[in-house]
Amino acid sequence: MKKILSILLLMIVAVVSVMCFTACGKMTLEKYCKDNPKVQESVDKAMSDSNVVVDIKGNDITYTFDLSKAEGYTEEIAKSDEVKTALETALSSAGPTFGNISKTLEESTKIEGISTIVNYNWGDELLVTKTFTSADAEAAEGSGE
């Protein structure tokens, strides 16, 4: 009986070890970009002439729009409830666009669970944020948009 328990315990340890190594080696969008520098170069090039900062961490690609660098905004205007509400409304209707970024990245990299995060900031202060997934693109396709 002790021998069977020992064998079972060793099998469980082996299975858990394999699962841990598999999870630790899981490909993320961040690792994919590091392993494929041309992807990161194209992102950097596309954003070089804009006030948008693109950051990739784990499976999140974050677009940060800094309104303090955008023409026509003052701190008072950018932080007003009216502007925040307008930005939230715009983000809600942009679900198909930003969701499609997640979907396209998932399809091209074969990595599941990529999120596109859009932030509107004033300097380092977050004003409005919204997260999109491939489901947002699929919801738009299903509704005929």
N, C-alpha and C positions, 0 to 999 in steps of 0.2 A: 504494500500500500504506500509506504514511504517513497519507494522508487517511482511509482506512478505520479504521486504528488510532485516529486522533484522534476520529473519530465514535464508535467503540465506547467509547473512554475517556469521552467526554462523556456517552454514554448511561448508562454504569455510574455515573458521578458523579451524574447526574440521578436514577437509580433509588435509589441509596443516600441521596441527599438527601431524596427523598420518603419513604423508609422511616423516616429519622431524624425528620422532622417529624411523621409519623403516630405514631410511638412516643412522641415527646415530648408530643403532644397527647392521648394516651390518657386516657380518663376513669377516675378511681379513685373509690373510695367516699368518700375524704376530700374530693376535689374536688366530688363530687356533693353532699355535705352542705354544703360552703361555698356552692355555687351554689343550694342549696335550704335556706335557713335554718330553715324549718318542721320539716324532718327533725331537725336538730340540737336545736331547741327541744323537740321531743317526746321525744327521748332524754334531754335534761337534766331535763325535767319528770318523766319516769318514774323517774329515779334520785335525785331531790331528797330524798326521805325515807328513803334507804337508806345503808348503809355500802359501797356499790358505786360505783366510779369507772369510767365508760365513756370510752374514748379511741379515736379513729379516726385511724389513720395509714395512708396508702396504701390497700390493700385489706384491712387488718386492723381488726377491731373487737375491742377488748380490754376484758374485764370484770375488774376487780381488786377482790377481796374482801379488805379489810384486817381481819384477825382481831384486831388490837390495838384496834379500835373496836367489836368485837362483844362482846356481853354473854356472860359465862361463860367467857371464855378468858383465861388468863394466858400470859405468854411461854413459860414452861416447858411448859405443856400444848400450846400451838400448835406448838411446835417439836419435840415428841416424835415418835418414829418411829411410834407407834400412830396419832396424829392425821394425820400425813402419809400413811400407808398408807390410812387411812379416806377421806381427801380424794381420793387417787388412784383408789381403788375407785369412789367416788361419781362422779368425772369420767368414768371409763371407761363407767359405765352411763348417763351423761347425754349420750352421743354423739348420739342422735337429737334431743334437745332443742336442743343447741347447734349441731348440724349443720343443723337446720331453720332456725336464724337465718340462717346463711350462704345456704342455699337460697332462703329467702324474700327476702333482700336481693338476691340475684342476679336472681331473677325480677322483682322490682319495679323495680330500677334498670337491668336489662339489662347489668350489669357482671359479667364472669366472674372467677372466682378469688378470691372473698371468703372470708377465714378469720375464724373466731371463736376468740379466744384467751381462756382463763379462767386467771386467776392468783389464787392464795391467798398473801397476804403477811402478814408481821408488820412493820408500818411499811413501811420501804423494802426489807426483806429478802424475796426471793422464796422461798416454801416449796415450792409445787407449781404446775406449769403444764401445760396441755394445749391443743393446737390442734385445731380441728374445721373441716371443710369440708362443702360440700353432699353430698359422697360419704357422709359419716356419716349424714345423713338418708336418703339413698337406700338405704344398706345396711340400715337399719332397715325401710324400706318393703319391700324385697326379702325380708326374713326374716319378714314378717308381724307385726312389732311394731306 
